[in-house]
Structures are given as C-alpha cells and as structure tokens.
Amino acid sequence: MSATLEFVAPDATVQAAAVLMGELEVGALPVGRMGRAATSSLPSATSATPW
C-alpha cells in the first residue's frame, strides 16, 4: 500500500492512463485534478444500505 494518491487527469488519453496503470501495477485509477475535491453520484459509505 502507498501513502500517496495517484490519479489521471480527466483530459488524459486512454493510452496515458494505461501506461501509468502499467507502471503502478494497478487495475484502476481515479480520475481527477490536483487541488479539486472529487464528487460522485454514488451514496457515501455512511448512507449506503447494506446488502
């Protein structure tokens, strides 16, 4: 596990994201910009209904 957050910019190409994913050996990357809070349409963990 890493103490740093790696992400790809929204305007990055799919190829750039794939290269970064290969370098980091991960299967997914968050998309965002430095200094901006991420927003999501998914419910928060505290409001999600357990299955």
PDB file of N, CA, C and O in Angstrom:
ATOM      1  N   MET A   1       0.840  -1.167   0.000  1.00  0.00           N
ATOM      2  CA  MET A   1       0.000   0.000   0.000  1.00  0.00           C
ATOM      3  C   MET A   1       0.890   1.236   0.000  1.00  0.00           C
ATOM      4  O   MET A   1       1.993   1.232   0.547  1.00  0.00           O
ATOM      5  N   SER A   2       0.386   2.285  -0.622  1.00  0.00           N
ATOM      6  CA  SER A   2       1.159   3.520  -0.748  1.00  0.00           C
ATOM      7  C   SER A   2       0.516   4.643   0.050  1.00  0.00           C
ATOM      8  O   SER A   2      -0.699   4.666   0.247  1.00  0.00           O
ATOM      9  N   ALA A   3       1.337   5.560   0.500  1.00  0.00           N
ATOM     10  CA  ALA A   3       0.831   6.718   1.237  1.00  0.00           C
ATOM     11  C   ALA A   3       0.471   7.854   0.293  1.00  0.00           C
ATOM     12  O   ALA A   3      -0.051   8.877   0.736  1.00  0.00           O
ATOM     13  N   THR A   4       0.738   7.699  -0.999  1.00  0.00           N
ATOM     14  CA  THR A   4       0.425   8.742  -1.973  1.00  0.00           C
ATOM     15  C   THR A   4      -0.740   8.320  -2.850  1.00  0.00           C
ATOM     16  O   THR A   4      -0.972   7.132  -3.077  1.00  0.00           O
ATOM     17  N   LEU A   5      -1.464   9.311  -3.334  1.00  0.00           N
ATOM     18  CA  LEU A   5      -2.587   9.064  -4.230  1.00  0.00           C
ATOM     19  C   LEU A   5      -2.139   9.335  -5.649  1.00  0.00           C
ATOM     20  O   LEU A   5      -1.641  10.418  -5.955  1.00  0.00           O
ATOM     21  N   GLU A   6      -2.311   8.369  -6.500  1.00  0.00           N
ATOM     22  CA  GLU A   6      -2.008   8.533  -7.920  1.00  0.00           C
ATOM     23  C   GLU A   6      -3.336   8.612  -8.657  1.00  0.00           C
ATOM     24  O   GLU A   6      -4.259   7.848  -8.374  1.00  0.00           O
ATOM     25  N   PHE A   7      -3.429   9.543  -9.607  1.00  0.00           N
ATOM     26  CA  PHE A   7      -4.649   9.661 -10.390  1.00  0.00           C
ATOM     27  C   PHE A   7      -4.306  10.150 -11.777  1.00  0.00           C
ATOM     28  O   PHE A   7      -3.184  10.590 -12.031  1.00  0.00           O
ATOM     29  N   VAL A   8      -5.268  10.073 -12.670  1.00  0.00           N
ATOM     30  CA  VAL A   8      -5.091  10.502 -14.049  1.00  0.00           C
ATOM     31  C   VAL A   8      -6.033  11.688 -14.288  1.00  0.00           C
ATOM     32  O   VAL A   8      -7.155  11.712 -13.781  1.00  0.00           O
ATOM     33  N   ALA A   9      -5.570  12.660 -15.059  1.00  0.00           N
ATOM     34  CA  ALA A   9      -6.368  13.849 -15.363  1.00  0.00           C
ATOM     35  C   ALA A   9      -7.545  13.491 -16.269  1.00  0.00           C
ATOM     36  O   ALA A   9      -7.447  12.567 -17.077  1.00  0.00           O
ATOM     37  N   PRO A  10      -8.649  14.212 -16.140  1.00  0.00           N
ATOM     38  CA  PRO A  10      -9.815  13.924 -16.984  1.00  0.00           C
ATOM     39  C   PRO A  10      -9.540  14.054 -18.475  1.00  0.00           C
ATOM     40  O   PRO A  10     -10.198  13.394 -19.279  1.00  0.00           O
ATOM     41  N   ASP A  11      -8.585  14.890 -18.859  1.00  0.00           N
ATOM     42  CA  ASP A  11      -8.292  15.072 -20.273  1.00  0.00           C
ATOM     43  C   ASP A  11      -7.134  14.193 -20.766  1.00  0.00           C
ATOM     44  O   ASP A  11      -6.684  14.347 -21.902  1.00  0.00           O
ATOM     45  N   ALA A  12      -6.658  13.287 -19.933  1.00  0.00           N
ATOM     46  CA  ALA A  12      -5.586  12.366 -20.335  1.00  0.00           C
ATOM     47  C   ALA A  12      -6.126  11.348 -21.335  1.00  0.00           C
ATOM     48  O   ALA A  12      -7.312  11.017 -21.323  1.00  0.00           O
ATOM     49  N   THR A  13      -5.253  10.867 -22.185  1.00  0.00           N
ATOM     50  CA  THR A  13      -5.670   9.845 -23.149  1.00  0.00           C
ATOM     51  C   THR A  13      -5.777   8.490 -22.449  1.00  0.00           C
ATOM     52  O   THR A  13      -5.215   8.280 -21.374  1.00  0.00           O
ATOM     53  N   VAL A  14      -6.500   7.595 -23.077  1.00  0.00           N
ATOM     54  CA  VAL A  14      -6.603   6.238 -22.554  1.00  0.00           C
ATOM     55  C   VAL A  14      -5.223   5.589 -22.546  1.00  0.00           C
ATOM     56  O   VAL A  14      -4.897   4.828 -21.634  1.00  0.00           O
ATOM     57  N   GLN A  15      -4.418   5.886 -23.552  1.00  0.00           N
ATOM     58  CA  GLN A  15      -3.073   5.324 -23.618  1.00  0.00           C
ATOM     59  C   GLN A  15      -2.227   5.808 -22.445  1.00  0.00           C
ATOM     60  O   GLN A  15      -1.506   5.016 -21.838  1.00  0.00           O
ATOM     61  N   ALA A  16      -2.305   7.104 -22.117  1.00  0.00           N
ATOM     62  CA  ALA A  16      -1.547   7.638 -20.980  1.00  0.00           C
ATOM     63  C   ALA A  16      -1.991   6.977 -19.681  1.00  0.00           C
ATOM     64  O   ALA A  16      -1.163   6.652 -18.831  1.00  0.00           O
ATOM     65  N   ALA A  17      -3.285   6.782 -19.529  1.00  0.00           N
ATOM     66  CA  ALA A  17      -3.797   6.117 -18.326  1.00  0.00           C
ATOM     67  C   ALA A  17      -3.305   4.673 -18.269  1.00  0.00           C
ATOM     68  O   ALA A  17      -2.921   4.189 -17.205  1.00  0.00           O
ATOM     69  N   ALA A  18      -3.315   3.992 -19.398  1.00  0.00           N
ATOM     70  CA  ALA A  18      -2.858   2.600 -19.445  1.00  0.00           C
ATOM     71  C   ALA A  18      -1.374   2.487 -19.098  1.00  0.00           C
ATOM     72  O   ALA A  18      -0.970   1.562 -18.393  1.00  0.00           O
ATOM     73  N   VAL A  19      -0.566   3.419 -19.589  1.00  0.00           N
ATOM     74  CA  VAL A  19       0.864   3.403 -19.278  1.00  0.00           C
ATOM     75  C   VAL A  19       1.075   3.606 -17.783  1.00  0.00           C
ATOM     76  O   VAL A  19       1.863   2.890 -17.166  1.00  0.00           O
ATOM     77  N   LEU A  20       0.380   4.574 -17.198  1.00  0.00           N
ATOM     78  CA  LEU A  20       0.510   4.824 -15.760  1.00  0.00           C
ATOM     79  C   LEU A  20       0.044   3.614 -14.951  1.00  0.00           C
ATOM     80  O   LEU A  20       0.676   3.249 -13.959  1.00  0.00           O
ATOM     81  N   MET A  21      -1.055   2.993 -15.368  1.00  0.00           N
ATOM     82  CA  MET A  21      -1.545   1.808 -14.673  1.00  0.00           C
ATOM     83  C   MET A  21      -0.513   0.689 -14.735  1.00  0.00           C
ATOM     84  O   MET A  21      -0.325  -0.033 -13.756  1.00  0.00           O
ATOM     85  N   GLY A  22       0.156   0.538 -15.872  1.00  0.00           N
ATOM     86  CA  GLY A  22       1.202  -0.479 -16.007  1.00  0.00           C
ATOM     87  C   GLY A  22       2.392  -0.189 -15.114  1.00  0.00           C
ATOM     88  O   GLY A  22       2.931  -1.095 -14.479  1.00  0.00           O
ATOM     89  N   GLU A  23       2.803   1.067 -15.062  1.00  0.00           N
ATOM     90  CA  GLU A  23       3.933   1.449 -14.211  1.00  0.00           C
ATOM     91  C   GLU A  23       3.629   1.228 -12.733  1.00  0.00           C
ATOM     92  O   GLU A  23       4.498   0.818 -11.963  1.00  0.00           O
ATOM     93  N   LEU A  24       2.376   1.507 -12.343  1.00  0.00           N
ATOM     94  CA  LEU A  24       1.978   1.366 -10.939  1.00  0.00           C
ATOM     95  C   LEU A  24       1.526  -0.052 -10.597  1.00  0.00           C
ATOM     96  O   LEU A  24       1.340  -0.394  -9.429  1.00  0.00           O
ATOM     97  N   GLU A  25       1.353  -0.869 -11.634  1.00  0.00           N
ATOM     98  CA  GLU A  25       0.849  -2.238 -11.469  1.00  0.00           C
ATOM     99  C   GLU A  25      -0.491  -2.254 -10.736  1.00  0.00           C
ATOM    100  O   GLU A  25      -0.671  -2.964  -9.746  1.00  0.00           O
ATOM    101  N   VAL A  26      -1.434  -1.445 -11.252  1.00  0.00           N
ATOM    102  CA  VAL A  26      -2.782  -1.373 -10.693  1.00  0.00           C
ATOM    103  C   VAL A  26      -3.791  -1.633 -11.796  1.00  0.00           C
ATOM    104  O   VAL A  26      -3.472  -1.519 -12.979  1.00  0.00           O
ATOM    105  N   GLY A  27      -4.994  -1.979 -11.412  1.00  0.00           N
ATOM    106  CA  GLY A  27      -6.052  -2.254 -12.374  1.00  0.00           C
ATOM    107  C   GLY A  27      -7.026  -1.121 -12.563  1.00  0.00           C
ATOM    108  O   GLY A  27      -7.894  -1.192 -13.433  1.00  0.00           O
ATOM    109  N   ALA A  28      -6.902  -0.063 -11.758  1.00  0.00           N
ATOM    110  CA  ALA A  28      -7.805   1.081 -11.865  1.00  0.00           C
ATOM    111  C   ALA A  28      -7.119   2.322 -11.308  1.00  0.00           C
ATOM    112  O   ALA A  28      -6.245   2.230 -10.445  1.00  0.00           O
ATOM    113  N   LEU A  29      -7.527   3.481 -11.814  1.00  0.00           N
ATOM    114  CA  LEU A  29      -7.009   4.759 -11.331  1.00  0.00           C
ATOM    115  C   LEU A  29      -8.172   5.724 -11.159  1.00  0.00           C
ATOM    116  O   LEU A  29      -9.084   5.742 -11.986  1.00  0.00           O
ATOM    117  N   PRO A  30      -8.157   6.524 -10.105  1.00  0.00           N
ATOM    118  CA  PRO A  30      -9.172   7.570 -10.009  1.00  0.00           C
ATOM    119  C   PRO A  30      -8.870   8.666 -11.033  1.00  0.00           C
ATOM    120  O   PRO A  30      -7.718   8.864 -11.419  1.00  0.00           O
ATOM    121  N   VAL A  31      -9.900   9.365 -11.464  1.00  0.00           N
ATOM    122  CA  VAL A  31      -9.756  10.470 -12.406  1.00  0.00           C
ATOM    123  C   VAL A  31     -10.015  11.758 -11.651  1.00  0.00           C
ATOM    124  O   VAL A  31     -11.018  11.875 -10.947  1.00  0.00           O
ATOM    125  N   GLY A  32      -9.114  12.735 -11.791  1.00  0.00           N
ATOM    126  CA  GLY A  32      -9.311  13.996 -11.095  1.00  0.00           C
ATOM    127  C   GLY A  32      -8.222  14.982 -11.406  1.00  0.00           C
ATOM    128  O   GLY A  32      -7.336  14.722 -12.221  1.00  0.00           O
ATOM    129  N   ARG A  33      -8.295  16.116 -10.749  1.00  0.00           N
ATOM    130  CA  ARG A  33      -7.302  17.178 -10.896  1.00  0.00           C
ATOM    131  C   ARG A  33      -6.733  17.530  -9.539  1.00  0.00           C
ATOM    132  O   ARG A  33      -7.428  17.437  -8.527  1.00  0.00           O
ATOM    133  N   MET A  34      -5.486  17.929  -9.510  1.00  0.00           N
ATOM    134  CA  MET A  34      -4.818  18.320  -8.277  1.00  0.00           C
ATOM    135  C   MET A  34      -5.525  19.530  -7.669  1.00  0.00           C
ATOM    136  O   MET A  34      -5.794  20.516  -8.356  1.00  0.00           O
ATOM    137  N   GLY A  35      -5.819  19.442  -6.380  1.00  0.00           N
ATOM    138  CA  GLY A  35      -6.409  20.572  -5.675  1.00  0.00           C
ATOM    139  C   GLY A  35      -7.905  20.685  -5.770  1.00  0.00           C
ATOM    140  O   GLY A  35      -8.479  21.642  -5.251  1.00  0.00           O
ATOM    141  N   ARG A  36      -8.555  19.746  -6.412  1.00  0.00           N
ATOM    142  CA  ARG A  36     -10.021  19.784  -6.517  1.00  0.00           C
ATOM    143  C   ARG A  36     -10.610  18.581  -5.816  1.00  0.00           C
ATOM    144  O   ARG A  36     -10.121  17.462  -5.970  1.00  0.00           O
ATOM    145  N   ALA A  37     -11.647  18.806  -5.056  1.00  0.00           N
ATOM    146  CA  ALA A  37     -12.320  17.710  -4.361  1.00  0.00           C
ATOM    147  C   ALA A  37     -13.076  16.863  -5.374  1.00  0.00           C
ATOM    148  O   ALA A  37     -13.681  17.386  -6.309  1.00  0.00           O
ATOM    149  N   ALA A  38     -13.035  15.579  -5.183  1.00  0.00           N
ATOM    150  CA  ALA A  38     -13.763  14.662  -6.064  1.00  0.00           C
ATOM    151  C   ALA A  38     -15.228  14.639  -5.673  1.00  0.00           C
ATOM    152  O   ALA A  38     -15.569  14.703  -4.492  1.00  0.00           O
ATOM    153  N   THR A  39     -16.082  14.548  -6.663  1.00  0.00           N
ATOM    154  CA  THR A  39     -17.506  14.408  -6.399  1.00  0.00           C
ATOM    155  C   THR A  39     -17.985  13.124  -7.044  1.00  0.00           C
ATOM    156  O   THR A  39     -17.407  12.657  -8.025  1.00  0.00           O
ATOM    157  N   SER A  40     -19.023  12.568  -6.500  1.00  0.00           N
ATOM    158  CA  SER A  40     -19.528  11.312  -7.012  1.00  0.00           C
ATOM    159  C   SER A  40     -21.035  11.272  -6.871  1.00  0.00           C
ATOM    160  O   SER A  40     -21.598  11.894  -5.970  1.00  0.00           O
ATOM    161  N   SER A  41     -21.685  10.544  -7.756  1.00  0.00           N
ATOM    162  CA  SER A  41     -23.122  10.359  -7.654  1.00  0.00           C
ATOM    163  C   SER A  41     -23.455   9.128  -6.820  1.00  0.00           C
ATOM    164  O   SER A  41     -24.627   8.824  -6.598  1.00  0.00           O
ATOM    165  N   LEU A  42     -22.431   8.423  -6.361  1.00  0.00           N
ATOM    166  CA  LEU A  42     -22.658   7.243  -5.544  1.00  0.00           C
ATOM    167  C   LEU A  42     -22.940   7.653  -4.102  1.00  0.00           C
ATOM    168  O   LEU A  42     -22.416   8.665  -3.637  1.00  0.00           O
ATOM    169  N   PRO A  43     -23.753   6.889  -3.393  1.00  0.00           N
ATOM    170  CA  PRO A  43     -24.013   7.229  -1.995  1.00  0.00           C
ATOM    171  C   PRO A  43     -22.748   7.053  -1.150  1.00  0.00           C
ATOM    172  O   PRO A  43     -21.896   6.218  -1.454  1.00  0.00           O
ATOM    173  N   SER A  44     -22.645   7.839  -0.105  1.00  0.00           N
ATOM    174  CA  SER A  44     -21.483   7.706   0.769  1.00  0.00           C
ATOM    175  C   SER A  44     -21.566   6.406   1.539  1.00  0.00           C
ATOM    176  O   SER A  44     -22.624   5.782   1.624  1.00  0.00           O
ATOM    177  N   ALA A  45     -20.449   6.009   2.094  1.00  0.00           N
ATOM    178  CA  ALA A  45     -20.387   4.743   2.843  1.00  0.00           C
ATOM    179  C   ALA A  45     -21.311   4.795   4.046  1.00  0.00           C
ATOM    180  O   ALA A  45     -21.846   3.764   4.454  1.00  0.00           O
ATOM    181  N   THR A  46     -21.509   5.967   4.620  1.00  0.00           N
ATOM    182  CA  THR A  46     -22.346   6.061   5.811  1.00  0.00           C
ATOM    183  C   THR A  46     -23.830   6.014   5.462  1.00  0.00           C
ATOM    184  O   THR A  46     -24.650   5.647   6.304  1.00  0.00           O
ATOM    185  N   SER A  47     -24.190   6.384   4.218  1.00  0.00           N
ATOM    186  CA  SER A  47     -25.601   6.376   3.856  1.00  0.00           C
ATOM    187  C   SER A  47     -25.990   5.179   3.004  1.00  0.00           C
ATOM    188  O   SER A  47     -27.168   4.999   2.698  1.00  0.00           O
ATOM    189  N   ALA A  48     -25.029   4.366   2.620  1.00  0.00           N
ATOM    190  CA  ALA A  48     -25.308   3.214   1.775  1.00  0.00           C
ATOM    191  C   ALA A  48     -26.070   2.158   2.562  1.00  0.00           C
ATOM    192  O   ALA A  48     -25.795   1.917   3.737  1.00  0.00           O
ATOM    193  N   THR A  49     -27.018   1.543   1.902  1.00  0.00           N
ATOM    194  CA  THR A  49     -27.790   0.474   2.529  1.00  0.00           C
ATOM    195  C   THR A  49     -27.004  -0.828   2.444  1.00  0.00           C
ATOM    196  O   THR A  49     -26.611  -1.232   1.349  1.00  0.00           O
ATOM    197  N   PRO A  50     -26.766  -1.493   3.569  1.00  0.00           N
ATOM    198  CA  PRO A  50     -26.057  -2.766   3.484  1.00  0.00           C
ATOM    199  C   PRO A  50     -26.897  -3.811   2.778  1.00  0.00           C
ATOM    200  O   PRO A  50     -28.126  -3.771   2.834  1.00  0.00           O
ATOM    201  N   TRP A  51     -26.234  -4.749   2.111  1.00  0.00           N
ATOM    202  CA  TRP A  51     -26.974  -5.783   1.387  1.00  0.00           C
ATOM    203  C   TRP A  51     -27.546  -6.705   2.367  1.00  0.00           C
ATOM    204  O   TRP A  51     -28.217  -7.666   1.991  1.00  0.00           O
TER     205      TRP A  51
END
